[in-house]
Amino acid sequence: MLTLSGCAYIPHKPLVDGATTAQPAPAGAPVPNGSIFQTVQPMNYGYQPLFEDRRPRNVGDTLTIVLQENVSASKSSSANASRNGASKFGVATSPRYLDGLLGNARADMDISGDSTFGGKGGANANNTFSGTITVTVNQVLVNGNLHVVGEKQIAINQGTEFIRFSGVVNPRTISGNNSVTSTQVADARIEYVGNGYINEAQTMGWLQRFFLNVSPF
């Protein structure tokens, strides 16, 4: 029984793979220059110029992603085919040498066929995802774009919900309040999964999946 219970578990490969956070690199030791005013090191994260905003630009900086995904798709197809055929011929019902006695007896036969096919199919899907998640810059690309990752965990009634996000953000699309919509993120990967008994109740059992695969109907 314990061996068979292991078959009930369905391994799930996360859509967002790898680390979901990043720590900033440690700042280097300041180099004194002998004057009263000391030049700020490039990686001194506590320093902010007077006329500079707080948009992320280094590894470890945070950014708020506004999830605004609304995807809808529909598909329909139809096919029609028809075919008609008819044939007529006669068959002699008596041998030729008995035509004088029985007369020229013939039987006419008509054969006709009709085949008609009609098919129609359609599919419709609509997905909506909204919310916010704050992510961390884990890589600064050579062109200045930021690769961000993040994860949010919410525990509700003996179950945990996970929201994971990753993608590439163009710093020019970041608004003044340090946020960007998910529709402006390239290579976006959004994952919303959960674990717990509620999530397990929505999973088909292993024996039912077995009969579903081998059933010819």
N, C-alpha and C positions, 0 to 999 in steps of 0.2 A: 504494500500500500504506500509506504514511504517512497519507494522507487517510482511508482506511477504518479505520485503527487508532484514530482519534479517536472513531469511533462506538462503540467498545467501552467507553468510559468512561461510567459512569452517574452523573450529578450527584446528590449527596446533600445535602438540606437538613437542617441540624442541628435537633433538637427544641428544644434550649436555645440560643436565638439571643442575640447580644449578648456583652458582656464577661462573663467568668466570674470576675472578682475585682474588688475595690474597695479603694482606699487611703483611710485616714482623712484628714480635713481637717487642715491644719496648725494647730497651736495658736497662739492670739493672744499677743502680747507681754503679760507681766504688768504690771499697773498698781499701782505702789507706793502704799500707803495711809498711810505714815508710822509704822506700828507694827511691833513685833517680829514678830507673827504676820501673815503675808500670806495673804489669802483666795485659795483655789485657784480657778483659772479653770475654767469649766464644761467646756472641751474639753481639760483637762490629763489625758491618758490614763494617765500614770504614777501618778496619785493614786488611792488606794482608801480609803474610810472603813473604820473598824475593824469595824463591824457590817454591812457590805455585801458581798454575794457578787460573783462574777465573771461573772455572766450578761451576755450581749451586750446592748447597748442603743444603741450608736453605729455609724455607718458605719465599716467596717473591722474590727469585732470578728468573732471567729471562733466557729463553732458546729459541733459534731459531729452529723451526721445518721446515725442507725442505720437502714440500709435493711432493712425487713422487709415486703416485698411478696409476697403470695401470692394470686393471682387465679385463680379457676376458674369456668368457665361451661359450661353444657351446654344443648342444644336438640334437641328431637325433634318430629317431625310425621308424621302419617299421614292418608291420604285414601282413601276407598273409594266407588265408584259402580257401580251395576248397572242394567241396563235390559232388559226382556223385551217382546217383541211377537209376536202371532200373527194370522193372517188366513186365511180360507177362502172360496173362491168357485168357481163352476162356469162352464164355457165350452162353448157348443154346438159340436160338431164337424161338423155338416152344416147346410146352409141349411134354412130353415123350410119351403119349398115341396117339399122332398124328405123331410119327416118321415114321410109315408105310405109311402114306399118303403123308406127306410133306418131308420125308427123315430126315436124321440126320443133321439138319441145325444148324451150330455153327458160332459164330463170335469171331474172335480173337482180343484182345485188347492189345496194348502196352502202357505202362506208363513209362516215364523217367523224371528225374529231374536233374538239374545242378545248383549249387550255388557256386559262387565265390566272395571272399571278398579280397580287397587289401587296405591297409592304410599306409600312410607315414606322418611323422611330423618332424619338425626341428625348432630349436631356436638358435639364435646367439646374444650375447650381448658383448659390448666392452665399457669400461668406462676408461677415462683418467683424472687425476687431478694433476696439477702441480702448484707450487707457494711456498711462504714462509709465515710464521706467527710466531710471537714471543709470547711465552706463559709464564705463571708464575707458579712457584712451589707453590701449595697450601697444600701439605701434604708430609711429609717424612715418608715412611713406615719403619717398624721395620727391614727389611732386607736391608735397604739403598736405595731402589728404590724411585724414585720421581714421585708423581702424579701431572701432570701439566694440566692446563686449560688456555684457551685464546680465545679472540674474536677480530675480526677486522671488522670495519664498513666502508663502502665506499659509499658515496652519489653521485649518477650519475643521472642527469636529472629527478628530482622529484621522485626518487626512491632510496632506500637504499639496498645495498648488504651486507649480513652478512656472515662471515666465522668464524665458531666456531670449536674448537679442544679441545679434552681431551684424556688422556691416561697415561700410566705408562712407565717411562723411566728408563733404567738401566744406572747409571752414567758411567759405563765402555764403553758405546757406544757413548758417547759425544766426539766429535772431539775437536781439539785444538782451533778452532775458535768459540767454544760454540754453536755448532749446531749438529743436529741429523736428519737423514732421517725418514720420517713417517713409512717406512717399518720396522724400528727397534723399533717401539713403540708398546707396548702391550696394548690390550684393547682400541685400537685407535677408536675414534669417530670423524668423519669429517663431517661437515654440511655446505652446501653452499646454502643459501636461500636469498630471497629478498622480498621487499614489494613495493607497489606503483601501479600505473595504468597499467604498463606493466605486472607486475606479475598477477594482477587481470584479465587482458585480456586473460591470458593463462588458466584460471580456468573455468570449465564448469558451466553453470548456474544451479540453483536449480531445475527449472522446467524441463530442459533437463535431469538432473540426475534422476528425478522422472520417466519420461517416459522410460529412459534407464533401470531402475530397474524393471519396471512392464511389459516391452515389452517381449513377448514370443519369439521373433525372434533374 
